[in-house]
Amino acid sequence: MLRGRNTRAKNREAFTLFELCIAIFIGVMILLAAVPSIQGVIEDQRAKKLFNQFDDLAREASSRAVTEKRAYVIEWDEDGSGVTLHPEKPGPNDQPQPGDHMDFGERLAPDLILPAAMTKDPPPVWTFWPTATCEPAKVICHVPAAPWTATYDPLTEQAVFTSP
């Protein structure tokens, strides 16, 4: 009787083909469930990176406006591919600096909404004044891999970032 148990135990030392197939199936199901959430995290990181670059440009505009005591603007390129930081009224000694332009790619620059604008279709120019304030603005980025929206408070120049 003891000998029969040892024989069955020796035959049972490995997994059966059916058990291996079930384990692989469960692993594949877990992997398929995880991929969409991983893609969402990657897209959120891309959106946050793109937003941070834009927000750095906005902070630079504010900093220069206060430091130089003159208005700075972020102006949208005519072809819709990017934005450029420059003084509202350029002086004779103004030279473009590295980082003054941000390229979003072919016609993918974010939309600028100026809720306090006095005209119906204002030009795509966002102003930062030497008083450490900016024109209230909502910036909507439509880059497919990294969409985001930022609403900037005019008094604090701080953005509320959202990513769909």
Secondary structure by P-SEA (a helix, b strand, c coil): caaaaaaaaaaaccccaaaaaaaaaaaaaaaaaaaaaaaaaaaaaaaaaaaaaaaaaaaaaaaaaaaacbbbbbcccccccbbbbbbccccccccccccccccccccccbbbbbccccccccccbbbbccccccccbbbbbccccccbbbbbbccccccccccc
